[in-house]
Amino acid sequence: MRKALPVSVTGMGCVCAAGLSLPECLKALDTGVRAPKKPTRFANGHAKIYPVFELPEAFFCMRKIQKPEISVTVRMALRAAHEALAQAGLPAQQTAGPRIGVCIGTSVGASLNFPDFYRAHREGNSPELGPIHRYLASNPALAVAKELGATGPVQTIVNACSSGADAIGMAASWIRQGLCDVVIAGGADELSEVTYNGFVRLMITDEAPCRPFDQTRKGLNLGEAAGMLVLESEKFKTERGAHELGTLLGYGTAADAYHLTAPRPDGLGLKKAVADALAAAGLDRKDIAFINAHGTGTPNNDIAEASVFNELFPETPFVATKGVTGHTLGAAGAIEAIFTLNHLAEGRLPASPGFTTPDPELGTGPTTTPLAVAGKAAISQSLAFGGNNSVLVVGKEGEA
């Protein structure tokens, strides 16, 4: 594989249970503060309570996202996009036009959040069509492009839990192909009653706060979030004098085709995705300063990732951040890529929230205390249902 040109990242934004801005989310990671709780926006009829990482109530009071005609997923994406654009120094009037693209990953987005409408319809009633209108207006990428006036390429990526990472990888390819000057890329996913019940039935959710890679881990906690990046071509960035925060160096994706929901235990597809991403970046494994693991806290996922770490990166530290955010599905790959870029720039990893007891079966574990790291590149990886594995290699400011 030929080395890909690096793509500049000039802005980043994040909203999740840990905070309503990227600085708030990073602070929560540093302090290890986490507060999963019983779902409040939909009924929970289970005998056991499976906690989730819901958005703070303050999110729904923010002036700019008071738009009930669109989904919470889109409102989160817009919040994160506006934060990213502000950091990039791109005012709203500069985001309109055919050279501005939008690429957003999601898992279910708004498509499953109107069960009350279905129930009423099946009972022979004539429910109000508001939920259907909201669904039709809430294709994440189309809705964000419409709000911003972007008329370049628009794509919503739906590839389960790797969707956010895949969207960033595709967005970078648009820049490299000369299709866009700027792409607003990332992922967004809100909590859903259907998704919640689905994961409970798979028996991979934990009644306690999740503990990725910990010996006592029992499963994941769902969360909701949006993470957005501003990607720019070198020419456009230089002409407007934008400050580069980091670079996207490589992207690789590979499917195991092993099982509908379980990862392949030896991580064969993940190894292939890592190899492709490193080849695209023109880097070797020794060039990687650290890894942000997918780290769901499910026994099977952590076994597969640990197998890859032990074989390919036995001396490379890794961090697991879902203990603060929950598993945010289609948004996970995006917010974790953002965390990876920030930690690389700072030269420091936080402790992995929830991890206290190493698992001898895994033979490795994530950070337990803050750790200084040095290097020019890092990896953020995402695993998904259907056996998909997606890997992003990111670089420091000015890294080519």
N, C-alpha and C positions, 0 to 999 in steps of 0.2 A: 504494500500500500504506500502511495506517495504521500509525503508530508504535506499536511494542510496548512494554509496560511492562518496565523493567529487572528482571532476576531476580538476587538476591543469591547470591554464592558465598561460603560460610563455611568451607569446608574443602577441602583438596586432598591427594592422595596419589599416589605414583608408584613403580613398580619396573621396572627394565629392566637391560640389560647395564651401564649406567653407574653403577648404584647401587641399593640396596635401600630407599631412602627418597627423598623429594623433595629434601631438602638435599644428599644425595650426588649425585643426578642433576644438580642445578644446579651443583654444584662441578665435576663432570666437564665440563660445558659451558663453564664459565669457564676451565678449564685446558686444554681441548682434548684431554684424555686419551681415547684410543680404542684398543680392542684386539680387533678382529674375529679370529676363529680358525676352524679346521676344526670342523665339527659333531662333537659328542661323544656326543649322546644317540640318534643313529640312524646307520646305515651310510652311508658316502659312497663309492659305487663309481665315481665319475667319475675320469677320468685327470687332470683338473685339479681343484684345490681352490678352491672358491668360499666364502670366509669368511663367517661369520655372527656376529651379536652375541647370544651366548647369555647367559642369566642366570648370575651368579656362583654357584659351587658352594655358597656360604654360604646361598643362598636355601633350598636343600633341607634345610638343617640347622635352620631356624628352627622353634621349637616350635609356634607357632600355625598353621603351614601343613603340619604332618605329617599329611596326610589323603590317603593313596593311593587312597581310594575315589572321589575326585573328580579332575578333570583339573588339569594345571598351569595352564591358562588360568584356571580358577575359583580356584585357590589364589593366583595373582597378583592377581586381582580382589579377593579378600578381603583380602589384605595391603594393597593400595592403599586399599580402602574403610575399613579400620580406621584407617589413618593419617589419612585425610581426616576421619573422624568424630572422631578425637581432636583434631585441630586445630580442628574446629568446636565442640568442647565438648559433643558429643552422646554420652552414655554409652549402652552397649548396650541398657539397659532402655527408653531413650527412642526406639529405632528400631523397636520393634514397634508394629503397629497399622495401621488402614486408611488413614491419611492420609500414610503413608510409601511412596513409590514407588521402583522400581528400574528403570533403563533402561541397558542395556549393549550396546555395539557389538562385533562380532567378525567376522572374515572366515571362518575355518574352525573356530576354537575347538578343541574336542576331537574333532570329527567325522571327522577323517582320520588320527587317530593310533593306529590299530590294524592296520597292514598285516600284522604277524606273524600275527594271528588269521585274516585273509583267506587268507594263504598256506597256513596249516595246514589250513584248511577246504577249500580247493581241491585240496589233496593227498589229501583223503579222511580226514583225521584228525579228532579230536574235541577241539579246543582248549578250554581253560578259558574260561568266560564272563566272567571279570573285566573284560577290556577293554570288553565290551558293557555290563556293568553300570555301569562308570565313565562311559561315553558317555551312557547314559540319565540319570545323576545329574548331568550336567555342562552342562546348559543354563545359560549364564553368569548371566543375570538371575534365573532361577528359583532357582538354587543359592545365589546371594548373598542373595536375599530370604528364603529358608528359613533360612539361617544367622543372619540378623539379626532374623528374626521380622516382617519387613515384609509387610503384607497388602494394601497399596494396589496401584495399577497396576504391572504387571510386563511388560517387553518386552525381548526380545533383538533387536537390529537387525543384519541381515546385508546389507550393501551394499558389499562389497569394502573398499577402502582408505579410504573415507569413513565407514565405519560408526561410529567413535568420535565424529566430529563430528556425524553425524546423530543419534546417541543423545542428545547434549547438547542439540541443537536441539529434539528431541521432548520431552525432560524439561522444558525451560523452558516449552514450551507447556502441559504439565500444570499447572505452577505458575500460569501466567497464566489458565488456564481454571478454576482453583479446585478441581482434582481432587486436589491434594496440598498439604500444608504443606511437605514435604521430599521431594526426590528425590535418590537416590544414582545418579549418572550418569557414564558414561565408556566406556572400551573396554578389551578384553583379548584377546590372541592369543599363543599359544605357537608355537614352531617345529614344523614338521611335515615328515616325509620327503616326503610327497606334494607339499606346497607348494614345498619346496626344489627338488625335481626339476622341477616345473612351470615355475618361474621360470628354471631353468637351460635348459630346452628352449626357452623363449621368447627365449633369448640376450640377456637384459637384466640379467644378474648380472656382477659384476666380480671378477676374481681378486685384485685389490688392494683396500685400503680405499677405500670409495666417496668421490667427490669432486663433490658437487652443484654444478652451474653452472660447473665448471672446464673449461677447454678440453680437458683430457686425460681427461675423464670417459668411462667405458665402461659404466656400469650401476650397479645397486644392490647392497647387501648386505642380506640379510634379518635381522631381529631379532625379539625377543619382549619384550613389555611389558604393563603394565596402568597405566592412569591413571584416577583416580576423583575426582569433585568432589561436594561437598554443595551442592545448590541449595535455597534456602529462600524462602518467600513473605515479603513485607515484614512482614506481621502476625505471623507466627510468629517471625521473627528478632527483631523489636522486643520481643515479649512475653518472650522468654527472654534478652534482652540480649546476643545473639550479635554478635561482631565480623565485619564484612563485609570480605572480602579483595579483592573486585572484583565486577564485575557482568557478566552476559550481556545484551548490548544488542540484538543482532540475529542472525538466521540466514537464510541463503538457500541453495537447492539447485537445480541445473538440470542436465539431461542433454544431451550433445552428440548422442547416437545416431549417432556417427561411425564407430566401430570397436569390436570386442569388447575390445581391449586397449590400443590406441593413443589418446592424446588428440588432439583436433582441433588442428591446428597453430596456428590463429589464436586459440585459447582462447575461442571464442564463448560456450560454456556457462559457462565460468568468469566471463566478464564479466557474464553475466546473474545468476549467483549472487552476485557482488559487489554488483551494483546492488540486488538484492532484500534482501540483508543490510543494506546501508547505509540503504535506505528503512525497513526495520523498526526500525533503530536511530535513525532521524531525523537522520542525519548525512550529511555530504558527504565526498567523497574527501579534501579538504584537512584534515579533522578527524583523519585517521588518522596516528598517530605512526610506525608501522612495520608490517611484515607478516612473519609467520612463514610462509615458503613451504613447499609440499609437498616440493619439492626432493629428488627421488629419486636424482638422479645419472644417470638414463637420458637419452640424447640427446633423445628426443621429448618427455618431460615437461618438461625444462628449457627447451626451445624454446617450448612452449605458454605456460608461466608467464612467461617473459621477454617474450613478445609482449604479454601483459596488463600487465605492469609498465611497459613502455615506453609503452604507449598511455594507461593510466589513472593510473599512479603514477610518473611519470618522476623525481620528486624525493624519493620516499619510500624510506627505507632498508628493506632486508629481510634476514632471517637465515635460514639453512638449518641445521637441527640434526640431520639424519639421519646426519651424519658421526660422531656419538657414540652414537646409539641404534640405527642401522640402520633399515631400513624395517619397522616393526612392524605393518603391515597394518591390521587392524581397531582396533588400539590407537593408531595414529599420530595420528589427529585429536584424540584425548583428551589424550595426553601433550603434544602440541604446543600445544593450547589452554591447558594448565596452564603450560607454559613461557612462553607469551605473556602470561598474567596476571601471572606473576612478574616478567617483564622490564618490563612496563608499570609495575608498582608500584615497581620499583627505578629506573626511568628510565635503563636501561642495557641494551644488547645485547652479547652476547659475539661474538667472531669466529666465523665459520662454519667448523667443523672440516672440513679436507680441501680447502678452496678456497684456491688459491694463484695460479693463472694465469687471468686473464680471457679469455673467449671472444669474439673480435670479432663472431662471428655472432650472439651473443645481444644485444650492445649494452648489457649491464648485468651486474651481479654483486652477490653478497651481501656482508655485512660481512667485512672482512679483519682488523680490529682491534676491540677493545672500543669501543663508541660510545655516547655519552650521547644519550638521546632524550627529548623533551618532548611531551606531548599527553595528551588525555583518553581516547583509544581506540586499539585496534590490531586487526589482522585475523589470523586463523589460517585457512589454507585447505587443503583436502584434495581430491585428485583420485583417481578410482577407475576400475577396469576397467568396461567398459560405457558409458564416457563420462560418468560422474557427477562433478559438481563441487559441493562443499559448503563454505560459508564461514561462519565465526563472527566476529562483532564483539564484542569484550570491552571493558569500561571499567574505569577506576580505582575504588577504594573511593569510594562516595558518588556515582558518576556516574549521572545519570538523563537 
